[in-house]
Amino acid sequence: MDKKTLYGISGGVGAFVLLLTLIGWYWSSEPDSIRVVTAATNHAEQNSQNLVTGYVTTHTLISVIDTLLNKSGGYISNDIFPPGVAMDNMPNWEFGVLVQVRDLARAFRRDFSRSQSQSTEDKDLAKAEPLLNFDHKSRFFPSSESQYQDAQDYLESYLGRLADPKESRAQFYTRADNLSRWLSDVETRLGSLSQRLSAAVGKVQINTDLAGDNVAEQATPGVDHEIVKTPWLEIDDVFYQTRGSCWALIQILTAIENDFRPVLEKKNARISLKQIIRELESTQESVFSPVILNGEGFGLLANHSLVMASYVARAHAAIIDLRSLLEQG
């Protein structure tokens, strides 16, 4: 093989790699926030539907799923071809979004659509929730996208029935106890993310599993203390899962503020919800570093995980306060 041919092949490979890099960079761009009230209003007008209680929250859940599937690059977590197969940050972002979608879909099926614990669950929601819990990395027979798209279709069906005054079986109940139960799930998720982010810097943690109950027991003995540290290769994974989870929560909580406004105002809790949204919005600030830095707490380099953990922890604390307000008489 002569030098001219060799140079041609090398140039072609280089150009191909550069093209894949540029595509990967474009696919890694996170989507903008959804103007949830405007989007739901436009959807209702286009389909000649009534903007009933629960419409904005339901449409927001559908819109978040649609964004997950149809953002730049589409759904990447199960890609088998480059550049998707080599990407890491965006699949973790997608998983963070998916976790919040799953939790909200469960709340729809379990609480928001039911008047009491012994009432019948909605037929469309009963089909949508299991589909959203399908393996997020399945590639074929069936693919993750096909399952999530089917779930989105069932949610669209529920939304249509919800807005139909002749369809009394589809309901959305804006009660304080319903909202508090879903917020309990959110609280748990954010608490876990905050701990995993903080563990980017190794720390000694005292075992508090049985704290607060002097007769509590556990199945097997635990250690008095342990060193908790997120593995180096997982630090950026946790960071982007958190960004995705918080992005989804911003959209959902904005919709919740609209649909649950009477309940929130009665409990004087609307300002608390706004503060949670504000804290979560801080997690979406641009990351100018090409990599997620993991400096020591007070070291020379920044620690992006600890910064993110501070915002998440504050949102977590605010949710605890909000739930307290909702549970007061």
LUMPAPA-373626 format. One record per residue (C-alpha): residue in one letter; chain; z negated, x, y negated. Coordinates in Angstrom, 1 decimal. Layout:
<lumvos>
+----+----+--------+--------+--------+
! aa ! ch !     c3 !     c1 !     c2 !
+----+----+--------+--------+--------+
!  A !  A !      Z !      X !      Y !
...
+----+----+--------+--------+--------+
</lumvos>
This chain:
<lumvos>
+----+----+--------+--------+--------+
! aa ! ch !     c3 !     c1 !     c2 !
+----+----+--------+--------+--------+
!  M !  A !    0.0 !    0.0 !    0.0 !
!  D !  A !    1.1 !    1.5 !   -3.3 !
!  K !  A !   -1.1 !    1.7 !   -6.4 !
!  K !  A !    0.8 !   -1.0 !   -8.2 !
!  T !  A !    0.2 !   -3.5 !   -5.5 !
!  L !  A !   -3.4 !   -2.4 !   -5.2 !
!  Y !  A !   -4.0 !   -2.8 !   -8.9 !
!  G !  A !   -2.3 !   -6.3 !   -8.8 !
!  I !  A !   -4.6 !   -7.4 !   -6.0 !
!  S !  A !   -7.7 !   -6.0 !   -7.7 !
!  G !  A !   -6.7 !   -7.7 !  -10.9 !
!  G !  A !   -6.1 !  -11.0 !   -9.2 !
!  V !  A !   -9.5 !  -10.9 !   -7.4 !
!  G !  A !  -11.2 !  -10.0 !  -10.7 !
!  A !  A !   -9.5 !  -12.9 !  -12.5 !
!  F !  A !  -10.5 !  -15.3 !   -9.7 !
!  V !  A !  -14.1 !  -14.1 !   -9.8 !
!  L !  A !  -14.1 !  -14.5 !  -13.6 !
!  L !  A !  -12.7 !  -18.0 !  -13.3 !
!  L !  A !  -15.4 !  -19.0 !  -10.8 !
!  T !  A !  -18.1 !  -17.5 !  -13.1 !
!  L !  A !  -16.8 !  -19.5 !  -16.1 !
!  I !  A !  -16.7 !  -22.7 !  -14.0 !
!  G !  A !  -20.2 !  -22.0 !  -12.7 !
!  W !  A !  -21.4 !  -21.5 !  -16.2 !
!  Y !  A !  -19.9 !  -24.8 !  -17.3 !
!  W !  A !  -21.3 !  -26.6 !  -14.3 !
!  S !  A !  -24.8 !  -25.2 !  -15.1 !
!  S !  A !  -24.9 !  -27.0 !  -18.4 !
!  E !  A !  -27.6 !  -29.7 !  -18.3 !
!  P !  A !  -26.5 !  -33.2 !  -19.4 !
!  D !  A !  -27.6 !  -34.7 !  -22.7 !
!  S !  A !  -30.3 !  -37.4 !  -22.9 !
!  I !  A !  -29.2 !  -41.0 !  -22.4 !
!  R !  A !  -29.6 !  -43.4 !  -25.2 !
!  V !  A !  -31.1 !  -45.8 !  -22.8 !
!  V !  A !  -31.6 !  -48.9 !  -25.0 !
!  T !  A !  -28.1 !  -48.6 !  -26.5 !
!  A !  A !  -26.5 !  -48.0 !  -23.1 !
!  A !  A !  -28.3 !  -51.0 !  -21.5 !
!  T !  A !  -27.3 !  -53.3 !  -24.4 !
!  N !  A !  -23.7 !  -52.2 !  -24.2 !
!  H !  A !  -23.7 !  -52.8 !  -20.5 !
!  A !  A !  -25.1 !  -56.2 !  -20.9 !
!  E !  A !  -22.6 !  -57.2 !  -23.5 !
!  Q !  A !  -19.6 !  -55.8 !  -21.5 !
!  N !  A !  -20.7 !  -57.8 !  -18.5 !
!  S !  A !  -21.8 !  -60.9 !  -20.4 !
!  Q !  A !  -25.3 !  -60.5 !  -19.1 !
!  N !  A !  -28.7 !  -61.4 !  -20.7 !
!  L !  A !  -30.9 !  -58.5 !  -21.8 !
!  V !  A !  -33.9 !  -59.8 !  -19.8 !
!  T !  A !  -37.2 !  -58.2 !  -19.2 !
!  G !  A !  -36.7 !  -55.1 !  -17.0 !
!  Y !  A !  -33.0 !  -54.8 !  -17.8 !
!  V !  A !  -33.3 !  -51.5 !  -19.7 !
!  T !  A !  -35.5 !  -49.8 !  -17.1 !
!  T !  A !  -33.2 !  -50.9 !  -14.2 !
!  H !  A !  -30.1 !  -49.9 !  -16.1 !
!  T !  A !  -31.7 !  -46.5 !  -16.9 !
!  L !  A !  -32.4 !  -45.9 !  -13.2 !
!  I !  A !  -28.8 !  -46.6 !  -12.5 !
!  S !  A !  -27.6 !  -44.4 !  -15.3 !
!  V !  A !  -29.8 !  -41.4 !  -14.2 !
!  I !  A !  -28.3 !  -41.7 !  -10.7 !
!  D !  A !  -24.8 !  -41.9 !  -12.2 !
!  T !  A !  -25.5 !  -38.8 !  -14.3 !
!  L !  A !  -26.8 !  -37.0 !  -11.1 !
!  L !  A !  -23.5 !  -37.8 !   -9.4 !
!  N !  A !  -21.0 !  -37.5 !  -12.2 !
!  K !  A !  -22.2 !  -34.8 !  -14.6 !
!  S !  A !  -20.1 !  -31.7 !  -15.1 !
!  G !  A !  -19.3 !  -30.3 !  -11.6 !
!  G !  A !  -20.6 !  -33.5 !  -10.0 !
!  Y !  A !  -23.3 !  -33.3 !   -7.4 !
!  I !  A !  -23.7 !  -29.6 !   -6.5 !
!  S !  A !  -26.7 !  -29.4 !   -4.1 !
!  N !  A !  -24.5 !  -29.9 !   -0.9 !
!  D !  A !  -21.4 !  -27.9 !   -2.0 !
!  I !  A !  -19.8 !  -25.6 !    0.6 !
!  F !  A !  -17.2 !  -24.0 !   -1.7 !
!  P !  A !  -17.7 !  -21.6 !   -4.6 !
!  P !  A !  -18.9 !  -21.7 !   -7.3 !
!  G !  A !  -21.2 !  -24.5 !   -6.2 !
!  V !  A !  -22.4 !  -22.9 !   -3.0 !
!  A !  A !  -23.5 !  -19.8 !   -4.9 !
!  M !  A !  -25.3 !  -21.8 !   -7.7 !
!  D !  A !  -29.1 !  -22.0 !   -7.7 !
!  N !  A !  -30.5 !  -23.4 !  -10.9 !
!  M !  A !  -28.5 !  -26.7 !  -11.1 !
!  P !  A !  -29.2 !  -27.7 !   -7.5 !
!  N !  A !  -32.9 !  -27.3 !   -8.3 !
!  W !  A !  -32.5 !  -29.3 !  -11.5 !
!  E !  A !  -30.8 !  -32.1 !   -9.4 !
!  F !  A !  -33.7 !  -32.1 !   -6.9 !
!  G !  A !  -36.2 !  -32.5 !   -9.8 !
!  V !  A !  -34.2 !  -35.5 !  -11.0 !
!  L !  A !  -33.9 !  -37.0 !   -7.5 !
!  V !  A !  -37.7 !  -36.9 !   -7.0 !
!  Q !  A !  -38.2 !  -39.0 !  -10.0 !
!  V !  A !  -35.4 !  -41.4 !   -9.0 !
!  R !  A !  -37.0 !  -41.8 !   -5.6 !
!  D !  A !  -40.5 !  -42.5 !   -7.0 !
!  L !  A !  -39.1 !  -45.1 !   -9.5 !
!  A !  A !  -37.0 !  -46.8 !   -6.8 !
!  R !  A !  -40.1 !  -47.1 !   -4.7 !
!  A !  A !  -42.0 !  -48.5 !   -7.6 !
!  F !  A !  -39.2 !  -51.1 !   -8.1 !
!  R !  A !  -39.4 !  -52.1 !   -4.4 !
!  R !  A !  -43.2 !  -52.0 !   -4.1 !
!  D !  A !  -44.4 !  -53.2 !   -7.5 !
!  F !  A !  -42.1 !  -54.1 !  -10.3 !
!  S !  A !  -40.1 !  -56.7 !   -8.4 !
!  R !  A !  -43.0 !  -58.3 !   -6.6 !
!  S !  A !  -45.5 !  -60.8 !   -8.1 !
!  Q !  A !  -48.3 !  -59.8 !   -5.6 !
!  S !  A !  -48.9 !  -57.7 !   -2.5 !
!  Q !  A !  -47.9 !  -60.5 !   -0.1 !
!  S !  A !  -44.7 !  -61.5 !   -1.9 !
!  T !  A !  -41.3 !  -60.8 !   -0.3 !
!  E !  A !  -39.5 !  -57.6 !   -1.4 !
!  D !  A !  -36.2 !  -57.9 !   -3.1 !
!  K !  A !  -33.2 !  -57.6 !   -0.7 !
!  D !  A !  -31.2 !  -55.2 !   -2.8 !
!  L !  A !  -34.1 !  -52.9 !   -3.6 !
!  A !  A !  -35.1 !  -52.8 !    0.1 !
!  K !  A !  -31.7 !  -51.3 !    0.9 !
!  A !  A !  -31.5 !  -49.0 !   -2.1 !
!  E !  A !  -34.7 !  -47.1 !   -1.7 !
!  P !  A !  -34.1 !  -45.7 !    1.8 !
!  L !  A !  -30.6 !  -44.6 !    0.8 !
!  L !  A !  -32.1 !  -42.6 !   -2.1 !
!  N !  A !  -34.5 !  -40.8 !    0.3 !
!  F !  A !  -31.5 !  -39.5 !    2.3 !
!  D !  A !  -31.2 !  -35.7 !    2.8 !
!  H !  A !  -30.1 !  -34.3 !   -0.6 !
!  K !  A !  -28.2 !  -31.5 !    1.1 !
!  S !  A !  -26.1 !  -33.5 !    3.6 !
!  R !  A !  -22.4 !  -32.6 !    3.4 !
!  F !  A !  -20.7 !  -34.8 !    5.9 !
!  F !  A !  -21.0 !  -38.0 !    7.9 !
!  P !  A !  -22.5 !  -39.3 !    5.6 !
!  S !  A !  -22.7 !  -37.1 !    2.5 !
!  S !  A !  -25.6 !  -37.3 !    0.1 !
!  E !  A !  -23.2 !  -38.6 !   -2.6 !
!  S !  A !  -22.0 !  -41.5 !   -0.5 !
!  Q !  A !  -25.6 !  -42.6 !    0.2 !
!  Y !  A !  -26.7 !  -42.3 !   -3.4 !
!  Q !  A !  -23.6 !  -44.2 !   -4.6 !
!  D !  A !  -24.4 !  -47.0 !   -2.1 !
!  A !  A !  -27.9 !  -47.1 !   -3.5 !
!  Q !  A !  -26.5 !  -47.3 !   -7.0 !
!  D !  A !  -24.3 !  -50.3 !   -6.0 !
!  Y !  A !  -27.3 !  -52.1 !   -4.6 !
!  L !  A !  -29.2 !  -51.5 !   -7.8 !
!  E !  A !  -26.2 !  -52.8 !   -9.8 !
!  S !  A !  -26.4 !  -55.9 !   -7.6 !
!  Y !  A !  -30.1 !  -56.3 !   -8.4 !
!  L !  A !  -29.4 !  -55.9 !  -12.1 !
!  G !  A !  -26.8 !  -58.6 !  -12.0 !
!  R !  A !  -29.1 !  -61.0 !  -10.2 !
!  L !  A !  -32.0 !  -60.1 !  -12.5 !
!  A !  A !  -29.9 !  -61.1 !  -15.6 !
!  D !  A !  -28.7 !  -64.3 !  -14.0 !
!  P !  A !  -30.9 !  -67.3 !  -15.1 !
!  K !  A !  -29.9 !  -69.2 !  -11.9 !
!  E !  A !  -31.2 !  -66.4 !   -9.6 !
!  S !  A !  -34.9 !  -66.7 !   -9.6 !
!  R !  A !  -35.5 !  -64.4 !   -6.6 !
!  A !  A !  -34.7 !  -61.3 !   -8.6 !
!  Q !  A !  -37.6 !  -60.5 !  -10.8 !
!  F !  A !  -39.1 !  -57.7 !  -12.8 !
!  Y !  A !  -42.8 !  -58.0 !  -13.7 !
!  T !  A !  -44.2 !  -56.0 !  -16.7 !
!  R !  A !  -47.9 !  -55.9 !  -15.8 !
!  A !  A !  -50.4 !  -53.2 !  -16.6 !
!  D !  A !  -51.3 !  -52.7 !  -13.0 !
!  N !  A !  -47.7 !  -52.2 !  -12.0 !
!  L !  A !  -47.1 !  -49.6 !  -14.6 !
!  S !  A !  -50.4 !  -47.8 !  -13.9 !
!  R !  A !  -49.5 !  -47.5 !  -10.2 !
!  W !  A !  -46.2 !  -45.9 !  -11.0 !
!  L !  A !  -47.8 !  -43.6 !  -13.6 !
!  S !  A !  -50.2 !  -42.5 !  -10.9 !
!  D !  A !  -47.2 !  -41.1 !   -8.9 !
!  V !  A !  -45.9 !  -39.4 !  -12.1 !
!  E !  A !  -49.3 !  -37.9 !  -12.7 !
!  T !  A !  -49.4 !  -36.5 !   -9.2 !
!  R !  A !  -45.9 !  -35.0 !   -9.5 !
!  L !  A !  -46.6 !  -33.4 !  -12.9 !
!  G !  A !  -49.9 !  -32.0 !  -11.6 !
!  S !  A !  -48.2 !  -30.3 !   -8.7 !
!  L !  A !  -45.5 !  -28.9 !  -10.9 !
!  S !  A !  -48.0 !  -27.6 !  -13.4 !
!  Q !  A !  -49.9 !  -25.8 !  -10.6 !
!  R !  A !  -46.7 !  -24.3 !   -9.1 !
!  L !  A !  -45.5 !  -23.1 !  -12.6 !
!  S !  A !  -48.9 !  -21.5 !  -13.4 !
!  A !  A !  -48.8 !  -19.7 !  -10.0 !
!  A !  A !  -45.9 !  -17.6 !  -11.3 !
!  V !  A !  -48.7 !  -15.2 !  -12.2 !
!  G !  A !  -50.9 !  -14.6 !   -9.2 !
!  K !  A !  -54.5 !  -15.9 !   -9.7 !
!  V !  A !  -57.6 !  -16.3 !   -7.6 !
!  Q !  A !  -58.3 !  -20.0 !   -7.1 !
!  I !  A !  -61.6 !  -21.4 !   -5.9 !
!  N !  A !  -61.3 !  -24.1 !   -3.2 !
!  T !  A !  -62.2 !  -27.4 !   -4.9 !
!  D !  A !  -60.8 !  -29.7 !   -2.1 !
!  L !  A !  -64.2 !  -31.4 !   -1.5 !
!  A !  A !  -65.6 !  -31.2 !   -5.0 !
!  G !  A !  -67.3 !  -34.3 !   -6.3 !
!  D !  A !  -68.5 !  -35.7 !   -2.9 !
!  N !  A !  -71.3 !  -33.9 !   -1.1 !
!  V !  A !  -70.7 !  -35.7 !    2.2 !
!  A !  A !  -66.9 !  -35.3 !    2.2 !
!  E !  A !  -65.4 !  -33.4 !    5.2 !
!  Q !  A !  -62.0 !  -32.0 !    6.1 !
!  A !  A !  -60.3 !  -31.6 !    9.4 !
!  T !  A !  -60.4 !  -27.8 !    9.6 !
!  P !  A !  -62.5 !  -25.2 !    7.7 !
!  G !  A !  -61.0 !  -23.9 !    4.4 !
!  V !  A !  -61.5 !  -20.6 !    2.6 !
!  D !  A !  -63.8 !  -20.4 !   -0.4 !
!  H !  A !  -61.1 !  -18.9 !   -2.6 !
!  E !  A !  -57.5 !  -17.7 !   -2.2 !
!  I !  A !  -54.8 !  -15.9 !   -4.2 !
!  V !  A !  -52.2 !  -18.4 !   -5.3 !
!  K !  A !  -48.8 !  -17.0 !   -6.3 !
!  T !  A !  -45.3 !  -18.5 !   -6.3 !
!  P !  A !  -42.9 !  -16.1 !   -4.5 !
!  W !  A !  -40.7 !  -14.1 !   -6.9 !
!  L !  A !  -37.5 !  -15.7 !   -5.6 !
!  E !  A !  -38.8 !  -19.2 !   -6.1 !
!  I !  A !  -40.0 !  -18.9 !   -9.7 !
!  D !  A !  -36.7 !  -20.0 !  -11.2 !
!  D !  A !  -36.4 !  -22.8 !   -8.5 !
!  V !  A !  -39.7 !  -24.3 !   -9.7 !
!  F !  A !  -38.8 !  -23.9 !  -13.3 !
!  Y !  A !  -35.5 !  -25.8 !  -13.0 !
!  Q !  A !  -37.0 !  -28.5 !  -10.7 !
!  T !  A !  -39.5 !  -29.1 !  -13.5 !
!  R !  A !  -36.7 !  -29.3 !  -16.1 !
!  G !  A !  -34.8 !  -31.8 !  -14.0 !
!  S !  A !  -37.9 !  -33.9 !  -13.3 !
!  C !  A !  -38.9 !  -33.9 !  -17.0 !
!  W !  A !  -35.4 !  -34.8 !  -18.1 !
!  A !  A !  -35.4 !  -37.8 !  -15.8 !
!  L !  A !  -38.9 !  -38.9 !  -16.9 !
!  I !  A !  -37.9 !  -38.8 !  -20.6 !
!  Q !  A !  -35.1 !  -41.3 !  -19.9 !
!  I !  A !  -37.3 !  -43.5 !  -17.7 !
!  L !  A !  -40.3 !  -43.5 !  -20.0 !
!  T !  A !  -38.1 !  -44.4 !  -23.0 !
!  A !  A !  -36.9 !  -47.4 !  -21.0 !
!  I !  A !  -40.5 !  -48.3 !  -20.0 !
!  E !  A !  -41.5 !  -48.2 !  -23.6 !
!  N !  A !  -38.9 !  -50.9 !  -24.3 !
!  D !  A !  -39.6 !  -53.2 !  -21.4 !
!  F !  A !  -43.4 !  -52.9 !  -21.3 !
!  R !  A !  -43.8 !  -53.0 !  -25.1 !
!  P !  A !  -46.0 !  -56.2 !  -25.1 !
!  V !  A !  -48.3 !  -54.7 !  -22.5 !
!  L !  A !  -48.5 !  -51.3 !  -24.2 !
!  E !  A !  -49.2 !  -52.9 !  -27.6 !
!  K !  A !  -51.9 !  -55.2 !  -26.2 !
!  K !  A !  -53.6 !  -52.1 !  -24.7 !
!  N !  A !  -53.0 !  -50.1 !  -27.9 !
!  A !  A !  -51.3 !  -47.6 !  -25.6 !
!  R !  A !  -47.8 !  -47.4 !  -27.0 !
!  I !  A !  -48.6 !  -44.3 !  -29.2 !
!  S !  A !  -49.9 !  -42.6 !  -26.0 !
!  L !  A !  -46.6 !  -43.2 !  -24.2 !
!  K !  A !  -44.7 !  -41.8 !  -27.2 !
!  Q !  A !  -46.9 !  -38.7 !  -27.1 !
!  I !  A !  -46.0 !  -38.2 !  -23.4 !
!  I !  A !  -42.3 !  -38.4 !  -24.2 !
!  R !  A !  -42.8 !  -35.9 !  -27.0 !
!  E !  A !  -44.5 !  -33.4 !  -24.7 !
!  L !  A !  -41.8 !  -33.8 !  -22.1 !
!  E !  A !  -39.0 !  -33.3 !  -24.7 !
!  S !  A !  -40.5 !  -29.9 !  -25.4 !
!  T !  A !  -39.6 !  -28.9 !  -21.8 !
!  Q !  A !  -35.9 !  -29.3 !  -22.6 !
!  E !  A !  -35.7 !  -26.6 !  -25.2 !
!  S !  A !  -32.8 !  -24.2 !  -24.7 !
!  V !  A !  -33.5 !  -21.1 !  -22.6 !
!  F !  A !  -31.8 !  -18.2 !  -24.3 !
!  S !  A !  -32.7 !  -15.6 !  -21.6 !
!  P !  A !  -30.1 !  -15.1 !  -18.9 !
!  V !  A !  -33.0 !  -15.1 !  -16.3 !
!  I !  A !  -36.4 !  -16.8 !  -16.1 !
!  L !  A !  -38.8 !  -14.1 !  -17.1 !
!  N !  A !  -42.1 !  -13.7 !  -15.3 !
!  G !  A !  -44.2 !  -11.4 !  -17.5 !
!  E !  A !  -48.0 !  -11.2 !  -17.3 !
!  G !  A !  -50.0 !  -13.9 !  -19.1 !
!  F !  A !  -50.6 !  -11.6 !  -22.1 !
!  G !  A !  -48.1 !   -8.9 !  -21.2 !
!  L !  A !  -45.1 !   -7.5 !  -23.1 !
!  L !  A !  -42.5 !   -9.9 !  -21.6 !
!  A !  A !  -42.5 !  -13.6 !  -21.9 !
!  N !  A !  -43.4 !  -15.9 !  -19.0 !
!  H !  A !  -41.2 !  -18.9 !  -19.1 !
!  S !  A !  -43.0 !  -20.6 !  -16.3 !
!  L !  A !  -46.4 !  -20.5 !  -18.2 !
!  V !  A !  -44.8 !  -21.9 !  -21.3 !
!  M !  A !  -43.3 !  -24.8 !  -19.3 !
!  A !  A !  -46.6 !  -25.3 !  -17.5 !
!  S !  A !  -48.4 !  -25.8 !  -20.8 !
!  Y !  A !  -46.1 !  -28.6 !  -21.8 !
!  V !  A !  -46.3 !  -30.2 !  -18.4 !
!  A !  A !  -50.1 !  -30.0 !  -18.3 !
!  R !  A !  -50.3 !  -31.7 !  -21.7 !
!  A !  A !  -48.1 !  -34.5 !  -20.5 !
!  H !  A !  -50.1 !  -34.7 !  -17.4 !
!  A !  A !  -53.4 !  -35.1 !  -19.4 !
!  A !  A !  -51.8 !  -37.7 !  -21.6 !
!  I !  A !  -50.7 !  -39.8 !  -18.6 !
!  I !  A !  -54.3 !  -39.8 !  -17.4 !
!  D !  A !  -55.4 !  -41.1 !  -20.8 !
!  L !  A !  -52.6 !  -43.7 !  -20.7 !
!  R !  A !  -53.6 !  -45.0 !  -17.3 !
!  S !  A !  -57.2 !  -45.2 !  -18.5 !
!  L !  A !  -56.1 !  -47.4 !  -21.4 !
!  L !  A !  -54.0 !  -49.6 !  -19.1 !
!  E !  A !  -56.8 !  -50.1 !  -16.7 !
!  Q !  A !  -59.2 !  -51.3 !  -19.4 !
!  G !  A !  -59.7 !  -55.0 !  -19.8 !
+----+----+--------+--------+--------+
</lumvos>
